[in-house]
């Protein structure tokens, strides 16, 4: 079943990968983008609680208007998230998808009626959970529905510490400052998503460059945008149909690249948009963001068949089936959650309650398809801190595991809410976004 995934500061060395990251001593205060400061879901200097509930280790719980499944991002003492709020008014559904566009059907899991939406950026105090401001950026009637596990605000924003860059897909890219003041906006043409499944790719940021992937049933493309002005730097068409993946930016051998998942994985030069390499062999409808480390790019796709490839960096051109594919896996691969690379291991969370750990450099199986406690479904990606792995299920049950080559359950925490967004971790706290509230769980203050 297809469904939506529901995101530069300084330089640090992480498992042989040089890229933009907060410095280690600053990482206690930052989760600046989808997948956090390491682009990998790991908060290296954080130490959140192991256990929590509505009465244990709950620092605050704040209601959030509307719906949005993007991860909240954090800078210092501010949290930012995106939401879409249904408006009680009538507007016609725009007729903007050209006749004859392929694969525009009504999927049985897609909502078939909806209201006009108010798209907003929300700013919350990280310490107290109080609402600081909410800024409406646009109001419109969507031209397509979305999967029942998705919504009209499924992307995560990104920040450089001065501005928020909020992407609402067909409804535009917006830049606001930390006080909620408008800076610029960029228009995007309406996207034609397969089976009306909705939109969900988040922007990536490196230096002054924002990168956005628009993979649809019309002409797909990847575009680089100047964060200072919203002007286009370069744009490359892609031979892809609908995907919901987020680009990953990294540096290898002194060259900054942006790798994008898809039926064919492609890596582009960040400065020019030049296609550096491509590697086929994946499935359509790609969702997980690639992970990068050990001189390898790890790409996963799990629609209809499982495929994970570890692709060696350093070569150019078509790498499909070449020796650059160092190892691959054909079972136990997630469809929605991202692979999490941590040290010498790569961890894979399947949508339906299986968890695997493999050696990152050789694919050696530490454990494969271990069934997690309970009959759980997962849309959120794994996150980690303090040698612990946090797996947040859709039903609000979080399985906490010990990091390492053997499976060890440390705790199972339960909340009575629905969760599709991935957690964020900063300092002594973990932040969970449910369908009604944003939760902050933290160790007791000394």
N, C-alpha and C positions, 0 to 999 in steps of 0.2 A: 504494500500500500504506500502510495506516494504521499509524502507530506513535507511540510515546510520546516525548514530549520529556523526552527525558531531556536566586530566588530571587523618631536621626536626629540626624544628628550636628550639622552646622553648615550654613551657607548659602553657596552660591557661585553665580556667574553662569556659565552654560554655554550658548553659542550662543543667548542671549536667553531662556533658561529659568531661572527661579528655583525652586529646590527644595532639599531637604535633602541635603547632600553633605559629606564631610570637607573641611576647608580644604586649599588646595593644598599647603601645607608639611607637612600631616599625611598626605596621600594616599600617601606612601611606605610607610605601615604598615597600610593598610586595604583590604580587599575585603569589605565588611560584608553583602553580600546577593547574590542572583542578579543577574548583569549588573554587579556591581561598584559602585564609589563614584559613578559618573555615571549609573547605571541603564541603561547603554548599552554595556557591554563595553569601555570605554576607560579606561585608567589614565594620566591626563594627565602625571603627574610621574615615571612609572616608566621604566626602561631595562633590560629583560631581555636575555639573549643572543639572537643571531640564529641560532646553530647549537648543536646538542647531540646527544648520543648516550649510550649506556651508559658510555662512557669519556671523553666530552668535556663539560665544564661541568656535570657531575652533582654537585650539592652533597650530596644524600642521596636515598635511596630506601627508603620504609617500607611494609611489608606492611600491608594493611587487611583485617580479617576480614569475611566476609559480602559482600553486594552492595549497591551504591548508586550511582546515576547523577547525583546532585545535585552541583553545583559546591561545592568546599570554600570556606568563608568564612574571613576572616582579620581579626584585630584585634590590633595590636601584635605580640607574639611568640607568639600562639596561633592555631592553625588548628582549625576545627571542621567536621566532616562527619557525615552520617547514614548508617547502614548497617542492613541486615536480615540476620540470621544464621540459617540454617536449623538447626532443632533436631531431633535424632534421637529423636523421640518421636511417638506417635500421638495425633492429635486429630481429631475429626469436623469436616468442613467446615460452617460455620454456614449454616443455611437462613434467610437474612435478606432476600432479595430477593423482594418479593411476586409471587405468580403473576400473569401477565398483563403484567408490565413489558416494554415493547417493546424490541427490538433487543438482547436478551441472548442472543447466539449464541456459538458457539465459532469464533473466527477461526482460519484455518489457521496463522497466525504466533503464536498464543497458546499458552503452556505449558498442558498439560491435567492436570498433576499437580504437587503441591508439598507441602512439609512445613510444620509450624508454624514461626513466625518469632519471633526475638528482635530487637526494635527498639531501636537504641542510638544515643547521641550519642558521638562520639569526639573527643578533644582531643589535638592533636599540637603539639610545640614547633616553631615556625617556623624557628628557627635550626639546630637539630640533627636534626630529624625524629624525635625520640624520642616515644613514646607517654606523655602525661601522665596521662590517665585515659580510661576508657570507662564510660559509665553506661547500663545497661539501663533503658528507660522503660516497656516493656510486652512481654508475650508473648501471642501469639494465633495462631490458625489463620485465614488469610485466606479470605474467602468467594468470591473470584474469583481467577483467575490474572492473567497479564500478558503483554504482547507480549514476544517473545524479545529485543528490544532494550530492554526496560524492567526493572522489578523492583518490589519492595515498599518501596523507599526511594528514590524518584526525585526527591524535592523537595530544594531547598537550604534550609538554615536561614537565619536572619537574626539579627543582633546589634545592640545599641545600645551596646556597650562594657562593659556590666555583666551582661547576661543573654543567654542563647541561647534562641531561640524555634524549636522543632523541630516540624514538621508532618508527620505520617505519615498524612494523609488520614483514612480510615475509622477509624484507630486512635488518633486524637487529636492535639491540640496541646499541647506541653509547654514549660514555662519552667524553665530551670535556670540557676544562677549559674556564674561562670567556674571555680569549684572543683568543679563537678559536683554541687552540692547542689540538691535539688528545691525548687521555689518554688510552682508551681501547674500544673494540667492542665485541659483542656477537652475534653469528649466530643463526637464527631461521629457522626451516624448512618451506618451502612454505605452506601457509595456503590454505585450500580448503573451501571457503566461500559459503554458500548457494546462489544459483542462481547468482553467480558472483557479489554479491552486494557490495563487497569491505570490507576493514578492518577499524577498528576505535576505538579500546580500547586503553585508555591511561594508562601509568604506574602510580603507587602510591608509595610514599616514606615515610618511618618512620625510623629515626635514620640512621643506615647503611644498611637498607634493602629496596630494590626495589621489588615491586610485580607486576607481569604481568599476565593477563588472556588471554589464547588462546583457545577460543571456536570456533570450526570449524565442518565441516562434517566428519572429520576423528577423531582421538583421541583428545579430549579436555583436557586441564589441566590448573592449576594455578601454577606459579613458583615464588620462592623468590630468589633474586640475591643480592650478596654482592656489594654494590655500589662502594667499593674501588677497586675491582679487576674484576668485571664482572663474578665471579665464582658463580655457582649454590649453594644455601644453602639447599633448599628442593624443591620437585616437587610432586604435587598430581594430579592424573588423575581425570577427571570430567565426569559424565554421563550427558553430555549436547551436543546439536548441536550448530549451529552458534548463537552467541550472540555478542553484541557490547557494553557491559557494562564495566565500569571502577571500580576497587575495591575501597572500602572505609576502611581505617584503623582507629581504635579507641581503647580506653582502657575502660574496664568495670571491676570493682572489682579487680583492680590491674593486670588484664590480658589483654595483647594486642592482638587484634583480627583483622582479615581482612574479611569483609563480601563481598560476590560476588553475584550479582543478576543472575537470570536464571529461567528456568522453575521450578527448585527447588533452593531456596535461601540457600546458605551455608556460614557458618562462620568458619574460620580456625584460629588456634593458629599461631600468627605471627612468633614466634621463631622456631616452629617445623613443622608446616604444619598440625598438627593433626586436624581432623574435629571435631569441638565442637558441632555444631548443624546444622540442616537443616530443611527447612520448604517448603513444596510443595504448589501447588494451583495456581501458576502463569502460564503465557502463554509462549510459545516459543519466540525466537527472542527478548530477553530482551535487552534494551538499557539504561534506566536511572540508574545512580549510586544511591545506597541507601543513605538515610539521617539517621543520628543517633543523638538521644538526648532524655531527659526525661526517660532514661532507656529503650528506644524503638529503634528498627530499622524499618524504613519506606521503603518499597520496592514496586515499581510500574512496571507494564507491561501492554501494551495496544495493543498488536497485536491480532486482531480478537475479543477479549473481554477485558473489563477493569477489572483490579484487582490491588488494593492497600491493603497491609496488614501492620498493626502496630504490630510488634513482640516484646514481652517483653524479655529482656536479663536476664540471670541468670540460665536458664535451659540448659540441655544437651540432645543430641539425636534427635529423630524425633519429631518436634513440629507441624507437619501438623495437622490442625483441632483441636489443643489442646487449653487449656485456655491461653496458651502463646500468641495466636493471640488475642490481646486485642480488636481490632476493625478492620473492613475491609470496603472497598468501591468498588462498582461494576459499577460505571458510573463516567464520568468526569475525567478519569485517563489518563495521557499523554502516548504516545507511544515513543516519542523521548526526549522532555525536561525533566530534572530531577525535582523531587519534591524539594521544598525549605522550610526547617524548619527554622522558625524565631520566637524566643520567644515561646509564647503559641499557635501559629498558624502554620499550614502547608499549603503551597500554591501549587496549581497544575495548570500548563499551558498545555492545550491540543494543539495538533498540528494545529487544525483548529479553532482558535479564541475563545475558551472558557476558562474561568479562574475561579478557585474555591478557597475558603478559609475554612478550617476546624479546629476545636480544635485539637491540637496535641495529647493530652492524652486520649481523648474520642471520637474523630471523629465527634463531634457536628458540624453541618453545619452552618457556618456564612453566606456564600452564595455559591451556587453550580451552575456550568455551566453558569456563567454570560458571555454573548456575548460581546466581546470587540469591540470598534468602528472599522468599516471597515471590509472588507472580507479578513482577514489576515491568512497566514500560518506561522507556527513557527517551526524552527529546533533548535534555540538557547535556552538555559535554562535561567530561570529568575535569575537576580542578584539584590542585594539590598544594600542600604546604606542610612544613615540619614533618616530613617523611610520612605524611598521611594523604590518602586519596579520598575525595568526597564525590559520591555518585548520587545525584538528586533525581528521584523518579518523578513521573508526572503526578502521582498520587500524593506527593509530599513526604515520602519516606526516603531518607538519606542514609545510604550505606557508607560507613566510614571504614576504609581498609588501611592496613599497614603497607606502605610502599615496599617493594622488594620482590624477589623471585618466587616467593611462596605466598599463597593466599591466607590472609588472616583478617577476620572481621573484628574491628575494635568497638563498633557501636552501630545501632540502627535508631535513627531519630525520626519521629513522626509528627507531621503537621496536617491540619485539616483544611487544605487548600490545594488548588491545582497549579502545577509548576511546569512550564515549558522553557523558560529562560534559564540560561546557565548562571551559576553563582559567580560572585566576585569576592575576592579575599584581600583584605588590607589590614596590616598590623595584627591585632588580637581578635579581629572580627571577620565573620563571613556574612555576606549579604545575599538574601534569597528573595527573588521577585516572584510572587504568586499572582493569581488572577484577580486578587483584591487588595493585597498589601505588599509592601516592601518590608522585609524583616531584617533586623540586625541582631545576630547572636555573637556574644563576646564573653571572654573570661571575666570573672568578677574583678572590678577595679580594686587595686591595693589601697 
